Amino acid sequence: MRIIVPTAPAGAGDIVARLMGQWLSERLGQEFIIDNRPGAGSNIATEAVVRAPADGYALLLAGTPNAVNVTLYDKLNFNFIRDIAPVAGIISLPFVMVVNPTVPAKTVPEFIGYAKANAGKINYASVGIGSAGHVSSELFKMMTGTKMTHVPYRGAGPAFTDLLGGQVQVMFATTVSSIENIKTGRLRALGRASARLKTHRRKLLTSSTRQLTPASPIPKSRPGSPTSEAHRF
């Protein structure tokens, strides 16, 4: 079975997919292969699942872009509601605002002041157009009156490479993908975008749900298929 991930390796979605693949393999006794298909705001991965045989052997790690893309793209080669049948909600992820340490701001208000003083000179990264990080950053710009340039990437891995290298200065990233760089001081966290604070272990339970969904042009997978068996867990 394949879990198709719409982002490059090393991001939160990729990490979650690999953990879930291992967990499902142990319980179903069947190998789960992680297939990264980044690009086009998750549309490449989604279309690959839609076009796969409707036998429950292709799963999609869906997320925010699948809800947003219908408003961003004039024409999609699929209808997400019609062509994809949900299996289970897996995880919710909080976002944290991180900056390259060369940015002098230590707090969100300081960053707002810095961004206004350097209007149009700050680049922000996201894991793709329509991603939760992209939408969050645009909302931040609207709420604060700041001007920053969007630089979309095909996943958290390449986005963090440029953020760490200083090619981009700020990013709304998941705690899963950014926590080690924050701990080591390679990135500075300014604030967290979630409803309330939790312990580190429970930080995976606040915004931006990612769901595992099957490739099927019908509302439900056939009884006895691997996908229907996955429902039991």
C-alpha positions in Angstrom: 0.0 0.0 0.0 1.1 3.6 -0.7 0.7 6.7 1.4 1.1 9.6 -1.1 2.5 12.7 0.6 2.1 16.0 -1.2 5.3 17.5 0.2 9.1 16.8 0.1 10.8 14.6 2.7 11.6 16.0 6.2 8.5 18.0 6.7 5.8 17.4 9.3 3.5 15.6 6.8 6.3 13.3 5.7 7.2 12.5 9.4 3.6 11.8 10.2 3.1 9.6 7.2 6.2 7.5 8.0 5.1 7.1 11.6 1.6 6.1 10.6 2.9 3.8 7.9 5.0 1.9 10.4 2.1 1.8 12.9 -0.4 0.5 10.2 2.1 -2.0 8.9 2.5 -3.5 12.4 -1.3 -3.8 12.9 -2.4 -4.9 9.4 0.6 -7.0 8.5 1.1 -5.3 5.2 3.9 -3.0 4.0 3.1 0.7 3.6 5.3 2.7 1.2 5.7 6.5 1.6 5.5 8.1 -1.9 6.4 11.8 -1.8 4.8 13.8 -4.7 5.4 17.5 -4.0 4.3 20.4 -6.1 1.3 22.4 -7.3 0.1 23.0 -3.8 -0.6 19.3 -3.2 -2.6 18.9 -6.5 0.0 16.6 -8.0 -0.3 14.2 -5.1 -4.1 14.5 -5.0 -4.5 13.8 -8.7 -2.2 10.8 -8.4 -4.5 9.3 -5.8 -7.6 10.2 -7.7 -6.3 8.4 -10.8 -5.1 5.3 -8.9 -7.3 2.2 -9.0 -10.2 2.4 -6.6 -9.1 -0.6 -4.6 -8.0 1.2 -1.4 -4.3 0.6 -1.9 -3.4 4.3 -2.5 -3.9 6.7 0.4 -3.4 10.5 0.5 -2.1 12.5 3.4 -4.5 15.4 2.9 -4.5 18.7 4.7 -5.2 22.4 4.5 -4.4 22.9 0.8 -7.1 20.4 -0.2 -9.7 22.7 1.4 -8.1 25.9 0.0 -7.2 24.9 -3.6 -10.7 25.0 -4.9 -10.6 28.8 -4.3 -7.1 29.3 -5.7 -7.2 27.4 -8.9 -9.5 28.1 -11.8 -9.5 24.5 -13.0 -8.7 21.3 -11.1 -8.6 17.8 -12.7 -10.6 16.4 -9.8 -13.3 17.2 -7.4 -11.9 16.5 -3.9 -15.3 16.0 -2.2 -16.5 13.7 -5.0 -13.3 11.7 -5.7 -11.8 11.2 -2.3 -13.4 9.3 0.5 -12.1 10.1 4.1 -10.7 7.3 6.2 -9.6 9.0 9.4 -8.4 12.3 11.0 -4.9 11.6 12.1 -3.3 14.7 13.7 -3.6 18.4 14.3 -0.5 20.5 14.3 0.2 23.9 15.9 2.3 26.4 14.0 5.2 28.5 15.3 6.5 31.7 13.8 10.3 31.2 13.4 13.0 33.6 12.0 16.6 33.3 11.0 18.7 34.5 14.0 20.1 37.4 11.9 16.7 39.0 12.2 17.0 41.3 15.3 13.4 40.8 16.5 13.0 38.7 19.7 9.2 39.0 19.9 6.2 39.3 17.5 5.7 43.0 18.2 9.4 43.6 17.6 9.2 41.7 14.3 6.1 43.7 13.2 8.1 46.9 13.8 11.1 45.5 12.0 9.0 44.4 9.0 7.3 47.8 8.7 10.7 49.5 8.8 11.9 47.1 6.0 8.7 46.9 3.9 9.1 44.7 0.9 12.6 43.5 1.9 11.6 40.5 4.0 10.9 37.1 2.4 8.8 34.5 4.0 8.8 30.8 3.2 6.0 28.3 3.0 5.7 24.7 2.0 3.6 25.7 -1.0 0.8 27.9 -2.4 -2.4 27.3 -0.4 -0.6 25.6 2.5 -1.5 26.5 6.1 1.8 28.3 6.5 1.1 30.4 3.4 -2.5 31.3 4.4 -1.3 32.0 8.0 1.4 34.4 6.7 -1.0 36.2 4.5 -3.4 36.6 7.4 -0.5 37.9 9.5 0.3 40.5 6.8 -3.3 41.6 6.7 -3.7 41.9 10.4 -0.4 43.8 11.0 -0.2 45.9 7.8 3.3 44.5 7.0 4.6 43.8 3.5 6.6 40.6 2.9 7.4 38.6 -0.2 6.1 35.0 -0.4 8.6 32.3 -1.5 6.8 28.9 -1.9 8.8 25.6 -1.7 7.9 22.0 -2.4 8.1 21.0 1.3 9.5 21.9 4.6 12.9 20.4 3.9 13.9 22.9 1.1 12.1 25.7 2.9 14.2 25.2 6.0 17.4 25.0 4.0 16.9 28.5 2.7 15.5 29.8 6.1 18.6 28.5 7.8 20.8 30.0 5.1 19.2 33.4 5.3 17.7 33.4 1.8 14.3 33.8 3.5 13.9 35.4 6.9 10.6 34.1 8.4 8.3 31.2 8.3 5.1 29.9 9.9 6.1 26.2 10.4 4.8 23.3 12.4 6.4 22.5 15.7 7.2 19.0 14.4 9.4 20.2 11.6 11.0 23.1 13.5 11.5 22.1 17.1 15.1 20.7 16.7 16.3 23.9 15.0 14.7 26.0 17.7 16.3 23.9 20.5 19.7 24.3 18.9 19.4 28.0 18.3 19.6 27.7 14.6 16.1 29.3 14.4 14.4 31.7 16.8 10.8 31.2 17.8 8.8 34.4 18.2 5.3 33.0 18.9 3.0 30.0 18.5 -0.3 30.0 16.5 -2.6 27.8 18.5 -5.6 28.2 20.8 -3.9 27.4 24.1 -0.5 26.2 25.5 0.0 22.5 26.1 2.9 20.3 27.2 5.5 19.5 24.5 4.2 16.0 24.1 0.6 17.2 23.5 1.6 20.0 21.1 0.4 17.9 18.2 -3.2 18.5 19.1 -4.0 22.1 18.0 -4.6 23.6 14.4 -4.3 22.5 10.8 -5.6 19.0 10.6 -3.9 16.5 8.3 -6.0 13.5 7.3 -5.2 10.2 5.7 -7.7 9.6 2.8 -8.1 6.8 0.2 -8.0 7.1 -3.6 -11.4 6.2 -4.7 -13.9 7.8 -7.1 -16.7 6.5 -5.0 -17.8 7.7 -1.5 -16.5 4.6 0.3 -13.9 1.9 -0.4 -15.3 -1.6 -1.0 -15.8 -3.8 2.1 -12.8 -5.9 2.9 -10.3 -3.6 1.1 -7.2 -2.5 3.0 -8.7 0.9 3.4 -11.8 -0.4 5.1 -9.7 -2.5 7.4 -7.7 0.6 8.3 -11.0 2.1 9.7 -10.8 -0.4 12.5 -7.7 1.2 14.0 
